[in-house]
Amino acid sequence: MVVAVGRKSLKAAREHVSARPVVFCMVLGVTRVDLSGTVTGVPLEADPAAVLDQILTVLPHAKHVGLIFDPHASGFYLEHARAAAAAKGITLVLAPVSKGTEARDAVESMIRKIDVLWLPPDPKLFTEELATYVVSEAAENKLPLMSFVESHTAQGALAAVSASFSDVGDRAGQLAASIAALPEEKRLPVPPPVYAPGELSLNLKSANALGVDMPPDALSHAGSRVYR
């Protein structure tokens, strides 16, 4: 078995390892091309089902969730987001884009059609400049914003669910161990990838501006990652 840490390691493993399980971690933007009967792992992104759970914890009446994404970077993530949203009775209002200017236009066009805006974990699309714009636009229009990195919460987003590096590593180790425990002839094909739930952060000043009464469960889950 090979455990590949990071995108370059995964690329090398896929090119040079055959007929052996490969378990990856710390890889952002996993696509179907990265996966096979011998390759599985734990993507770096927080579990989209867990993000939607946190959205419903903070905003229990949210039914329409806006999601701006680059299909080339977040297609696999979107598959899981669609399935999770359907299971929870949430309608995803989708805006596929390929660059920042399109993302700006998408924000402006969907603001009045959604209950919350969810930014997927795509730092190439949501650059610091674009993220600052989205945080500002959401605040100006009193739209709750759920992001993918804690720094956006500090800037004024209502909340974020960011990657937990330690949890991703732990889960990759558990996945590798579970495969290694099987008889050699049963280790392939490998099971599908699994996500880690991520870490919640909250901004209570933004919650107050939005008229959101932060539930105790959300505060407890966020722990010290609360901005007041």
N, C-alpha and C positions, 0 to 999 in steps of 0.2 A: 504494500500500500504506500501511496505518497500523499502527504498533507502539504498542500500548496498555500502559502501565505502571500496574498497580494496578486495583482493582475499579471505581472511578469512571470511569477512562479507558476501560475495556472497555465499560461501560454506555453512555457517550457515543458510542463508536465503533459499537456495535451499533445505536444509534438514528439516527445521522446519516450513516453510511457504507454505501453499497450498491454492489454489483457490483465491489468491490475487496477484496483479501485484508486481513484484520485478524489480526495476530499479537500475542497478549497475553503478559505475564509479571508476576510478583509478585502473582498472584491466588490467594487461598486459598479452598478450597471450591468449585472449579469443578463445575458440574452440566451435564447434557445440554442444559439450556435455554440455557446460555451459548454453546454450540457450533452451528455450521451449516456449510454448504458454503463460506462465506466467512470463518469464524472458527476459528482454531486458536491454539496457543501452548504455553507451558511452565508448568504449574501450579507453585505455590510449594511444595507438599508434596514430600517426598523420594519417589522411585520406590518403590512398594510391593514390587516385585520385588527391588530392591536392599536394602530393609529385611529381607526374608525371607532373602536371601543372608547378611546380617550375622548374623541370628539363628542360621542353620545353621553359620556360621563359629565363633561363640562357643559354641553349644549344638548340636553335630552330631547328637545323638540326639533332638532336639525333633521331635515328631510332631503334637502337639496344641497349637495356638496360640490363645489366647483373644483375642478382639477385641471391645471394647465401643465402640459407635459410635451416632451420631445419623443415621438414614437420610436426613434432610433436608439434612444438612451434608456427609455423607461417602459418599453413594450412588455417585457416579462413581468415587471412590477405591476403594470396596469392590469394584466391578466388576473393577478391575485387580488388587486383592488376591486375589480369588477365583481369577482366571485364573492368577496367579503361583503361588499355593499349590497348585493342582491340578497344575501343571507340575513342582513340586518334591516332590510326594508328601506335602504337609502338609495336615492337617485343620484348618480354621478352626472354632473353637467361637465362634459369633456370639451377641452379646447386643445387640439394638437397643434404644436408650433415647432418651428425649427430655429428661431433666433429671438433675441431679446426684444426687438421692436414688435414682433408678432405677439409676444407675451404681454407687453404693455397694452396692446390693443385688446387682447383677450380679457385682461383684467377689467378694462373699462366697459367691455360689452356684457360681461356676466355679473357685474356687481349687484344689480337689482334683481337678478334671477336666482340667487343662491342664498343659503342661510350661513354658510361658512366657506372660506376659500382655503384649500389644502394645497400646499406646495410640495411636490414629490422631491425626493432626494436627488437633485441633479445640479451640482454646483457649477457645471459648465454653462447651463442655461441661466440659472439664477445666480448671476455674479453679484458681487457686493453692491454694485451700482443698481442693478435691477431689483435686488432684494430690498434695498433701502427705499426704492420707489414703491414697491408693492406694500411694504409695511406702512409707509406714509399714506398711500391711497386707501388702504383698508381702514386706517384710523380715521381719515377724513370722512369716509362714507359710513362709519360705524359698522364695519363688516368684520366679524371675527376671523382671525387668520391663524391657521395651524401650519407651522413650518416644520423643517426637518433638521434644524440645528439650533442649539440653545442661544447662540449669539443673536439670532433674530428675535427671540423672546426678550432678551435684554434691550433690544432696539425698540420694542413696542408691540411685537406680535402677541396675540392673546396666549398662545401656547406653542410648543414644539415637541415632537418626539424624535430625539436624536439617537444615533447609533451608540450602543454600549459595546466598546471594544472588548472588554473582559468577557461579557456574556457571549458575544459572537465567537470568541476563542474557545470558551468553555463548551459551547454547543457543538462546535466543529470537532473538538476532542471527543465528546460523547458520541457523535455520529461515527467518527472513525473507529472508536472502540467497539461500537455495536456491530459494525461491519466486520471488524477483525475477529470478533467472537464467533462468527459463523464458520461452519466448515468451508474450506477453500472453494469447493465446487458450488457453494451457494452465495458467494460474495458478489457475484455479478448476475443480473444487472443491479446496480446500486439503487437505493431508494431515492426519491425526489429530494430536491433541496428543502431546507427548513429555514425559517426566519427567526431572529431573536426579537423580542417585543420592544426594545429600545427604552430610552429614559425620558420621562415627561418633565418639562419645565413650564412654569406658569408666570404670567405677568399680572399681578393684582391691580395695578394702576390701570392697565388696559381693560381689565375685567370691569372695574368700576365705571370707566368711561362708556363701556358698552352696556352697562346695566346687567352684567352677568354676576349672579350670586354664586361664587365658587363653592362647589360641593366639598364637604370634608374628605370624601374618598379621593378626589383629585389632589387636594392639598397633601394628604397622607402619601399618595403615590409619588408626588414630586419631591417630597422631603425638603432638602436644602436648596433645591433648584427653583426657588420661588423669588420673584422680583417684586418689590413693594414700592 
